Amino acid sequence: QVQLVESGGGLVQAGGSLRLSCAASGGIFSFTVMDWYRQAPGKQRELVAGFTRGGSKDYVDSVKGRFTISRDNAKNTVYLQMNSLKPEDTAVYFCHLAWFGVDYWGQGTQVTVSS
């Protein structure tokens, strides 16, 4: 049973930083697609940052230069370092993993950025 557990969300002032973590269990995910999505109230879920199967990193334009995705394969964990946070970054952030054609999602962690 694949499980994703996120942590690290919270309330921060604009300009601050947060680091999200997503720990995966139930398999070996070293070469799988793992990424972060977010969903703000009234908006569609969007891909924020992720790893492609080739190992490169992709970011949505609105977070480039501010967010950094990384992973520790030994711990089956992916991180999202978020710097220079803006109120428009406020959303529920979800970890996502695609494994053998199945999509798995974490429970989500709330990030709130106050102005």
C-alpha positions as CSV (number, residue, x, y, z in Angstrom):
1,Q,0.0,0.0,0.0
2,V,1.6,3.3,-1.2
3,Q,1.2,6.1,1.2
4,L,2.3,9.7,1.0
5,V,2.6,11.8,4.2
6,E,3.2,15.6,3.9
7,S,4.4,17.9,6.6
8,G,5.8,21.4,6.9
9,G,2.9,23.7,6.0
10,G,1.7,26.6,8.1
11,L,1.2,30.3,8.4
12,V,4.0,32.7,7.3
13,Q,4.3,36.3,6.5
14,A,5.0,37.5,3.0
15,G,8.7,37.2,2.2
16,G,9.1,34.2,4.5
17,S,10.0,30.6,3.9
18,L,8.6,27.2,4.4
19,R,9.9,23.7,3.7
20,L,7.5,21.0,2.8
21,S,8.3,17.3,3.1
22,C,6.6,14.3,1.6
23,A,7.6,10.8,2.8
24,A,6.5,7.9,0.6
25,S,6.1,4.4,1.9
26,G,5.0,1.1,0.4
27,G,7.5,0.8,-2.4
28,I,10.8,1.9,-4.0
29,F,10.4,5.2,-5.7
30,S,13.9,6.3,-6.7
31,F,13.1,6.6,-10.4
32,T,9.4,7.5,-10.2
33,V,7.8,10.8,-11.0
34,M,7.2,12.7,-7.8
35,D,6.0,16.2,-7.7
36,W,4.1,18.9,-5.8
37,Y,0.7,20.4,-6.7
38,R,-1.3,23.1,-5.1
39,Q,-4.9,24.1,-5.0
40,A,-6.2,27.5,-3.9
41,P,-9.8,28.1,-3.0
42,G,-12.0,28.3,-6.1
43,K,-9.1,27.3,-8.4
44,Q,-8.0,24.2,-10.2
45,R,-5.2,22.1,-8.8
46,E,-1.9,23.0,-10.6
47,L,1.5,21.5,-10.9
48,V,4.0,23.6,-8.9
49,A,7.2,21.6,-9.2
50,G,8.3,18.1,-10.1
51,F,10.9,15.7,-11.4
52,T,10.7,14.2,-14.8
53,R,11.7,10.6,-15.5
54,G,14.9,12.0,-16.9
55,G,15.7,13.6,-13.5
56,S,15.3,17.2,-14.6
57,K,13.3,19.7,-12.5
58,D,10.3,21.6,-13.7
59,Y,8.5,24.6,-12.1
60,V,5.4,26.6,-12.9
61,D,6.5,30.0,-14.0
62,S,5.0,31.8,-10.9
63,V,7.4,30.0,-8.6
64,K,10.6,29.9,-10.6
65,G,13.6,31.4,-8.7
66,R,11.7,31.1,-5.4
67,F,10.9,27.4,-5.0
68,T,13.3,24.4,-5.1
69,I,12.3,20.8,-5.3
70,S,14.7,18.1,-4.1
71,R,14.5,14.5,-3.1
72,D,16.3,12.0,-0.9
73,N,15.9,8.6,-2.6
74,A,17.3,6.8,0.4
75,K,14.5,8.2,2.5
76,N,11.8,8.1,-0.2
77,T,11.2,11.7,0.5
78,V,10.7,14.7,-1.7
79,Y,11.0,18.3,-0.4
80,L,9.8,21.7,-1.6
81,Q,11.8,24.7,-0.3
82,M,9.6,27.8,-0.7
83,N,11.3,31.2,-0.3
84,S,10.1,34.7,-0.8
85,L,6.5,33.5,-0.3
86,K,3.7,35.7,-1.6
87,P,0.0,35.8,-0.6
88,E,-0.8,34.2,-3.9
89,D,1.1,31.1,-2.9
90,T,-1.6,30.4,-0.3
91,A,-3.1,27.0,-1.1
92,V,-3.3,23.4,0.0
93,Y,-0.1,21.7,-1.3
94,F,-0.3,18.1,-2.3
95,C,2.4,15.6,-2.9
96,H,1.9,13.3,-6.0
97,L,3.6,10.1,-7.1
98,A,3.0,8.1,-10.2
99,W,4.0,4.5,-9.9
100,F,3.2,1.7,-12.4
101,G,0.5,3.8,-14.0
102,V,-1.3,4.7,-10.8
103,D,-1.5,8.1,-9.3
104,Y,-1.1,8.5,-5.5
105,W,-1.8,11.7,-3.5
106,G,-1.0,12.9,-0.1
107,Q,-3.6,14.3,2.2
108,G,-2.4,17.9,1.6
109,T,-0.8,20.5,3.8
110,Q,-2.1,24.1,4.1
111,V,0.2,26.9,3.3
112,T,-1.1,30.4,4.2
113,V,0.9,33.5,3.4
114,S,-0.2,36.7,5.1
115,S,0.4,40.1,3.5
